[in-house]
Amino acid sequence: MPLKINRDIMIGELILNYPAAVEVLFQYGFHCIGCGLSSYETLGQGCLAHGFDEATLDKVIEDIKKAVAAGEEREKARMAKKK
């Protein structure tokens, strides 16, 4: 069962399961991907602790979902070409 990408997902879990999220986080200036707290902090906690407002947090989540979906579509197309 896929993980739900929302403000309650642990940052470490997000990065591990959805590598496309890293680029989005970098685009927003969220550069502490390798931080030791990433295993204990949710995406919402991390974003708010780094000064993001609620609207920006919602936009980050939306952009991560789009990036993950685009990556999944590219992978499906790549696998279809192999067949």
C-alpha positions in Angstrom: 0.0 0.0 0.0 1.5 3.3 -1.0 2.2 5.9 1.6 0.1 9.0 1.8 1.9 12.2 1.1 0.7 14.7 3.5 1.9 16.9 6.3 2.1 13.9 8.7 4.5 11.8 6.7 8.0 11.6 8.3 10.6 13.4 6.2 12.9 10.4 6.1 10.0 8.1 5.0 9.1 10.6 2.3 12.6 10.8 0.9 13.2 7.1 1.1 9.9 6.2 -0.7 9.6 9.2 -3.0 13.0 10.4 -4.2 11.3 12.9 -6.5 10.3 14.8 -3.3 14.0 15.8 -2.7 14.2 18.1 -5.8 10.9 19.8 -4.8 12.1 20.3 -1.2 15.4 21.8 -2.6 13.4 24.2 -4.8 11.7 25.5 -1.7 15.0 26.0 0.1 14.5 23.0 2.4 18.1 21.8 2.4 18.2 19.7 5.6 17.2 16.4 3.8 20.0 14.5 5.5 19.4 16.1 8.9 19.2 13.6 11.8 15.7 14.9 12.7 14.3 13.8 9.3 13.5 10.4 10.9 11.6 12.0 13.7 10.0 15.0 12.2 7.0 15.2 9.9 7.0 17.2 6.7 4.6 19.6 8.4 6.8 20.0 11.4 9.9 20.5 9.4 8.4 23.0 7.0 6.8 25.1 9.8 9.9 25.0 11.9 11.8 26.4 8.9 9.4 29.4 8.6 7.0 28.1 5.9 3.5 29.3 6.4 0.5 27.0 6.0 -0.2 28.0 2.4 3.4 27.3 1.4 3.3 23.9 3.2 0.1 23.1 1.2 1.9 24.1 -2.0 5.0 22.0 -1.1 2.7 18.9 -0.6 0.9 19.6 -3.9 4.2 20.0 -5.8 5.6 16.8 -4.3 2.5 14.9 -5.3 2.9 16.2 -8.9 6.6 15.3 -9.0 5.9 11.8 -7.7 3.1 11.2 -10.2 5.2 12.5 -13.1 8.0 10.2 -12.0 5.7 7.2 -11.8 4.3 8.0 -15.3 7.9 8.2 -16.7 8.7 4.8 -15.1 5.6 3.2 -16.6 6.5 4.5 -20.0 10.0 3.3 -19.7 8.8 -0.2 -18.6 6.4 -0.3 -21.5 9.2 0.4 -24.0 11.1 -2.6 -22.6 8.2 -5.0 -23.5 
